[in-house]
């Protein structure tokens, strides 16, 4: 009996030790910091998303001088009516705002607005160029009629912007680019090892071709810091899976020198999240990639400087990989519920989760939480 209790005590101690080790995989998340909150417009004319849209789809950029920029979408009027995409409401309703933080994300001040009259702007992404300019990629839309992936440039760290280039575009008569949709969305820029700037985006333009693809992920490269863009390359698609819809690509370079791409696949795959890796960021494996468990729609990947990967999505879950995406485990989530979340590294031991946050009055506000990284045990 004494031997039994001896072994039982050892087992309990071992289990406790393992539990303690597993607890160190948690991230200690701080209190929310609000970047922008547009008040609900309470007037008789304020109907639809104009009345409670708020702010959505926030993306951050850590400038080399230490300041931070945040780009996000706001609604300035009723915007498009989904049921009447080219009717009376087609004056456009979404524009982009830029806010700045000079104290490591603790406080934010709006510094600029980007609008495209008569069109909806969304899907902001920011990058600082090698010459110190800031580029903002986004999609500019007149639904089912005109789709443009625009790049704006700022030479004064986000205070003023000018149209700089077009990544891709497609246009037709009102309604001609619908049924099926033939749009382009969600650009995400990143630098290659050769110093050239590259962009990935979701592309429906090939749906009427033979073979047909409902949506693919496309890639282009710029040799002149985003002023012009080269030929289109296909990154995520698979013959025989014409209804699969890879989209919302986000990519990064890992500590091992390879590149990681994450994306959702809607259609038959029901918006589950997948990933691929590439040695050089240009040549990607064929096919639809490998699924990341517990993630759903709108993914974002962060490569932490110590080699770990973090992935989030509209599921709100947070996935961790210690082996460059070969395996994943789910750690504690920063928010109860999010939309279009993104991840950034503030310090070697601190990360940021930025997101659209649901409001009680409807719509969203955009904000962030800072999380303290602990020492993660190595996988067995």
C-alpha positions in Angstrom: 0.0 0.0 0.0 2.8 2.4 0.9 4.4 1.6 -2.5 1.1 2.4 -4.2 0.8 5.8 -2.5 4.5 6.5 -3.3 3.8 5.9 -7.0 0.6 7.9 -6.8 2.4 10.8 -5.3 5.0 10.7 -8.0 2.3 10.6 -10.7 0.6 13.6 -9.1 3.8 15.6 -9.0 4.6 14.7 -12.6 1.1 15.7 -13.7 1.4 18.9 -11.8 4.7 19.7 -13.3 3.3 19.0 -16.8 0.3 21.3 -16.0 2.7 24.0 -14.9 4.7 23.7 -18.0 1.6 23.8 -20.2 0.4 26.9 -18.3 3.5 28.8 -19.6 2.0 28.5 -23.1 -0.5 31.1 -22.1 -0.3 34.7 -23.1 -1.2 37.3 -20.4 -3.5 39.7 -22.2 -3.9 43.3 -20.9 -6.9 45.6 -21.0 -8.4 46.8 -24.3 -7.1 50.0 -25.9 -9.6 51.6 -28.2 -8.0 53.0 -31.4 -11.3 54.3 -32.9 -15.0 54.3 -32.0 -17.4 56.0 -34.4 -20.6 57.0 -32.5 -23.9 55.5 -33.6 -25.8 58.0 -35.7 -29.2 58.3 -34.3 -31.3 60.2 -36.9 -34.3 59.2 -38.9 -32.1 59.0 -42.0 -29.5 56.8 -40.3 -30.6 53.3 -41.4 -28.7 50.2 -42.4 -25.0 50.1 -41.6 -24.7 53.9 -41.8 -26.3 54.0 -38.4 -24.2 51.5 -36.5 -21.3 50.4 -38.7 -18.6 52.0 -36.5 -15.0 51.0 -37.4 -13.8 47.7 -38.8 -10.8 45.9 -40.4 -7.9 47.5 -38.5 -4.3 46.9 -39.6 -1.2 48.3 -37.8 2.3 49.3 -38.9 5.3 49.8 -36.6 7.4 52.5 -38.2 11.1 52.4 -38.0 11.1 55.6 -35.8 9.1 53.7 -33.2 5.7 55.2 -33.8 2.7 53.1 -34.8 0.1 53.7 -37.5 -3.4 52.1 -37.7 -5.5 52.0 -40.8 -9.2 51.0 -40.6 -12.6 51.3 -42.4 -15.4 53.6 -41.4 -18.8 54.3 -43.0 -19.7 57.9 -43.8 -23.1 57.4 -45.3 -25.6 54.6 -45.9 -23.2 53.0 -48.5 -24.2 50.3 -50.9 -27.4 48.4 -50.5 -26.5 44.8 -51.1 -29.8 44.2 -52.9 -29.3 47.3 -55.1 -25.6 47.3 -55.8 -26.0 49.9 -58.6 -29.1 51.7 -57.5 -29.7 55.0 -55.7 -27.4 54.1 -52.8 -24.3 53.6 -55.1 -22.6 56.8 -54.0 -20.1 54.8 -51.9 -20.1 54.7 -48.2 -16.8 53.3 -46.9 -13.6 55.3 -46.4 -10.3 54.8 -44.6 -9.0 56.5 -41.6 -5.4 56.6 -40.3 -4.6 57.0 -36.6 -1.2 57.3 -35.0 0.4 56.3 -31.6 3.6 57.8 -30.3 3.5 55.9 -27.0 3.7 52.3 -28.1 0.0 51.8 -28.8 -1.4 53.2 -25.5 -3.1 56.2 -27.0 -4.2 57.0 -30.6 -5.1 60.1 -32.6 -6.7 60.3 -36.0 -4.4 62.0 -38.4 -5.8 61.5 -41.9 -8.6 60.2 -44.1 -8.6 58.5 -47.5 -11.7 58.5 -49.7 -12.5 57.6 -53.3 -15.7 59.4 -54.3 -18.5 57.2 -55.4 -16.7 54.0 -54.3 -16.3 51.8 -51.2 -12.8 51.5 -49.7 -11.8 48.6 -47.4 -9.1 46.0 -46.8 -6.4 48.3 -45.6 -2.8 47.1 -45.3 0.3 49.2 -44.5 4.0 48.8 -45.2 7.0 51.1 -44.8 9.3 51.1 -47.9 13.0 51.0 -47.9 13.1 54.8 -48.8 11.0 55.7 -45.8 7.6 56.2 -47.5 4.5 54.5 -46.3 2.3 52.5 -48.7 -1.3 51.7 -48.1 -2.9 49.0 -50.2 -6.7 48.6 -50.3 -9.6 47.7 -52.5 -11.8 50.3 -54.1 -15.2 49.0 -55.3 -18.4 49.8 -57.2 -20.0 46.5 -56.5 -20.5 44.2 -59.6 -19.3 47.1 -61.8 -15.7 48.1 -60.9 -13.0 46.7 -58.7 -9.5 48.3 -58.2 -6.7 47.3 -55.9 -5.1 50.7 -55.2 -1.9 51.7 -53.5 -1.7 55.1 -51.8 1.6 56.7 -50.7 2.5 58.9 -47.8 5.8 60.8 -47.5 5.0 62.3 -44.2 4.4 59.2 -42.1 0.6 58.9 -42.7 -0.6 62.6 -42.5 -1.2 63.0 -46.2 -1.7 60.5 -49.0 -1.7 60.5 -52.8 -2.8 57.8 -55.3 0.4 55.9 -56.3 -0.4 52.8 -58.3 -2.9 50.1 -59.2 -2.1 46.5 -58.4 -5.0 45.0 -60.5 -8.4 46.1 -61.7 -11.5 44.9 -63.6 -14.6 46.8 -64.8 -17.8 46.4 -66.8 -21.2 47.8 -67.2 -23.4 48.1 -64.0 -24.1 44.6 -62.8 -21.8 42.9 -65.4 -19.3 41.7 -62.8 -21.9 39.8 -60.7 -23.6 36.4 -61.0 -21.0 35.1 -60.5 -18.9 37.8 -58.9 -15.7 38.7 -60.6 -14.0 41.0 -58.1 -10.6 41.4 -56.5 -9.9 41.9 -52.8 -7.7 41.9 -49.7 -4.2 42.9 -50.8 -1.3 42.1 -48.5 2.2 43.4 -49.3 5.5 42.0 -48.1 9.2 42.3 -49.1 11.1 39.4 -50.8 14.7 38.5 -50.0 15.8 40.3 -53.2 14.5 43.6 -51.9 11.5 43.6 -54.3 8.0 44.3 -53.0 5.4 41.7 -53.6 1.6 41.5 -53.0 -0.9 38.7 -52.6 -4.7 39.1 -53.1 -8.0 37.3 -53.6 -9.0 37.1 -57.2 -12.4 36.1 -58.8 -11.5 37.3 -62.3 -10.9 33.7 -63.6 -14.3 32.4 -62.8 -15.5 32.6 -66.4 -12.4 31.0 -67.9 -12.0 27.4 -68.9 -11.0 25.8 -66.5 -13.1 28.0 -64.1 -11.9 29.0 -60.6 -14.4 30.7 -58.3 -11.5 32.4 -56.6 -7.7 32.0 -56.3 -4.9 33.8 -54.5 -2.8 35.8 -57.0 0.6 37.4 -56.5 2.5 40.2 -58.2 6.0 41.7 -57.7 7.1 45.3 -58.0 10.7 46.1 -58.9 10.2 49.9 -58.1 8.8 50.1 -54.6 5.2 49.6 -55.6 5.0 52.1 -58.5 4.4 49.4 -61.1 3.5 45.7 -60.7 4.6 42.7 -62.8 2.7 39.8 -64.1 0.1 37.8 -62.1 1.2 34.5 -60.6 -1.2 31.9 -59.2 -0.4 30.8 -55.6 -3.4 28.9 -54.2 -5.8 27.0 -56.4 -6.3 23.3 -57.4 -7.5 21.8 -60.7 -10.8 20.0 -60.2 -11.7 22.2 -57.2 -13.2 25.1 -59.2 -15.7 26.0 -56.4 -13.0 26.3 -53.7 -12.4 29.9 -52.8 -8.9 30.7 -51.3 -8.8 34.3 -50.1 -7.8 36.8 -47.5 -4.0 36.0 -47.8 -1.5 37.2 -45.2 2.1 36.2 -45.4 5.4 36.7 -43.5 9.0 35.5 -43.3 9.8 33.0 -40.6 13.0 32.9 -38.5 14.2 29.9 -40.6 14.3 32.1 -43.7 11.2 30.6 -45.3 7.9 32.3 -46.0 4.6 31.4 -44.5 1.2 32.2 -46.2 -2.1 31.8 -44.4 -5.6 32.1 -46.0 -9.2 31.0 -45.7 -10.8 28.7 -48.2 -14.5 29.3 -48.5 -16.9 27.2 -50.7 -16.7 23.5 -50.0 -14.0 24.1 -47.4 -16.4 26.3 -45.4 -13.9 29.1 -44.8 -11.4 26.9 -42.8 -7.9 28.3 -42.6 -5.0 26.8 -44.5 -1.3 27.5 -44.9 1.7 27.0 -47.3 5.4 27.6 -47.0 7.9 28.8 -49.6 11.7 29.0 -49.7 11.8 32.3 -51.5 8.2 33.7 -51.3 7.7 33.3 -55.1 7.6 29.5 -55.8 4.7 28.0 -53.7 3.7 24.4 -53.5 0.8 23.4 -55.8 -2.7 22.7 -54.4 -4.8 24.2 -51.6 -2.3 23.8 -48.8 -2.6 22.4 -45.3 -5.4 23.1 -42.8 -4.7 24.9 -39.5 -7.0 23.4 -36.8 -9.5 25.5 -34.9 -9.3 28.5 -37.2 -12.1 29.9 -39.4 -12.2 32.8 -41.8 -10.0 35.9 -42.1 -6.7 34.6 -40.8 -3.6 36.5 -39.8 -0.1 35.2 -39.0 2.7 36.6 -36.9 6.3 35.3 -37.0 7.7 36.0 -33.5 11.4 36.8 -33.5 12.2 33.7 -31.4 10.9 31.5 -34.2 7.3 30.8 -33.0 4.3 31.4 -35.2 1.0 32.7 -34.0 -2.2 32.6 -36.1 -5.6 34.1 -35.4 -8.9 34.3 -37.4 -12.5 35.2 -37.1 -12.9 32.1 -34.9 -11.2 34.2 -32.2 -8.8 31.3 -31.4 -5.1 31.7 -31.2 -2.9 29.0 -32.6 0.8 28.5 -31.8 3.4 26.6 -33.8 6.9 25.9 -32.6 8.0 23.9 -35.7 7.3 26.4 -38.5 3.8 25.3 -39.2 4.2 21.5 -39.1 2.0 21.3 -36.1 -0.3 23.7 -34.1 -1.8 23.9 -30.7 -4.4 26.3 -29.5 -3.6 28.7 -26.7 -5.7 31.3 -24.8 -7.6 33.8 -26.9 -7.3 37.5 -26.4 -10.9 38.4 -27.1 -14.3 36.8 -26.5 -15.3 37.6 -30.0 -13.5 39.4 -32.9 -13.7 40.2 -36.6 -10.8 40.6 -38.9 -8.1 40.2 -36.2 -4.4 40.9 -36.8 -1.2 40.2 -34.8 2.0 42.2 -34.3 5.2 42.1 -32.1 5.8 45.1 -29.9 8.8 43.8 -27.9 10.7 40.5 -27.7 8.3 39.4 -25.0 5.2 41.3 -26.0 2.7 40.9 -28.8 -0.4 42.9 -30.0 -3.8 41.5 -31.0 -5.8 44.2 -33.0 -9.4 43.6 -34.0 -12.8 44.9 -34.8 -14.7 44.5 -31.5 -18.5 44.1 -31.4 -20.4 46.9 -29.6 -23.6 46.6 -27.6 -25.1 49.4 -29.7 -24.3 47.5 -32.9 -21.4 47.6 -35.3 -17.8 47.5 -34.2 -15.0 49.6 -32.7 -11.4 48.9 -33.4 -8.9 48.3 -30.7 -6.0 46.2 -29.4 -4.7 44.2 -26.5 -1.1 43.8 -25.5 0.0 40.3 -24.4 3.0 39.2 -22.5 4.8 36.2 -23.9 6.0 33.5 -21.5 8.7 30.9 -22.1 7.1 28.2 -24.3 8.3 24.6 -23.7 9.6 22.8 -26.7 7.4 20.3 -28.3 8.1 16.6 -27.4 
